[in-house]
């Protein structure tokens, strides 16, 4: 058994026993109350699932196993130049709750290199789609095509429930290893005349992805390391993560579960937002006929957008109540590498303008930027300006968190997820009874 799998088995068995004892003694305790606004408002903030790998704090932002993004930048093993954290290290942390050593991360990099072979029929399946099919459509089709290799699906009829985690781990490792190769193939097919670039097995996971995309600037490797780290997880309640969790609870294998999550990520209210942000910025620059708008021009354009009944993409978040630490991490990257880039300068001016305007409306709980507000500007600087591909990048990263948590869900024996629904007629009758009882 490999060292990461062995460590995961030890930790998951111990936690499973601990949780069993906890539930036996305290299982009937109430942890939340549900309001009608939450029932009709997308189940917002209802505590109803366990997600081991990360937790979102409204003020401090995302914490991976208790560590903030600035802390991870200091603690996780980095690329060769020592500047940006390696996504492999974050995966290790999310899976077993420990900051890995350089040696452990090197082992994981080597594992993913060994597991990264993509069956040829997967590329044939992608090529059967129209060349102008959205990259996310191609991505989901490719993930489903790889499902034929699922260890979980092949072993399901022979396993007992205590073995589900093992097959899930194997699928998780294989799928994460393959995703950069698949994503890069889609990118080169869609935007570079199918001039594909073979993997470089001397590089780490993020740097090899950058290499296969074909962007030669060496700093882009660092951007991919950072990007893939900070987009990896955002607790379990967001749409794509919850979708993976829900499908996994049916004992669909990780390929099918992850494909479903990627369909969710493709929505404009979720992962597609990073495409929307950069599109909005370039539309603004086109209308203003300048690449260096003033604060006054941006202010007028923002007000006009809001007056038209539209939102400012990249601003606001369902949970966060301060600037997204992922936005700030990208801002720090830009300050170090590309502070004079004109689009980056525009992003920073928007950051100076939008929160005050949104706060002035008096009805926006979070006027601050989220992660999507900055990522597009960084990618455009390095030549990756095909906006429709951005959500695929997001998806490659998000695999780290949702698949690591899928291992925990199977190891802890979580059941089929089945919340109770009610009709609007039931709500009206219930409310009438409650009001009647209150008057009595």
Secondary structure, DSSP 8 states (H G I E B T S, - for coil): --HHHHHHHHHHHHHHHHHHHHHHHHTT-------HHHHHTTSTT------SSEEEETTTEEEETTB-HHHHHHHS-B-TTS-SB-HHHHHHHHHHSS---HHHHHHHHHHHHHT----HHHHHHHHTS-TTS-HHHHHHHHHHHHGGG-HHHHHGGG--GGGHHHHHHHHHHHHHHHHHHHHHHHHHHHHSTT------TTS-HHHHHHHHHT---HHHHHHHHHHHHHTS---S-SHHHHHHHHHHHTT--HHHHHHHHHHHHTSTTTTTHHHHHHHHHHHHHHHHT-SS--HHHHHHHHHHHHHTT---TTB--SS--S--HHHHHHHHHHHHH-TT-HHHHHHHHHHHHHHHHHHHHS--S--SB-THHHHHHHHHHTT---GGGHHHHHHHHHHHHHHHHHHHHHHTT----------HHHHHHHHHHHHHHHH-
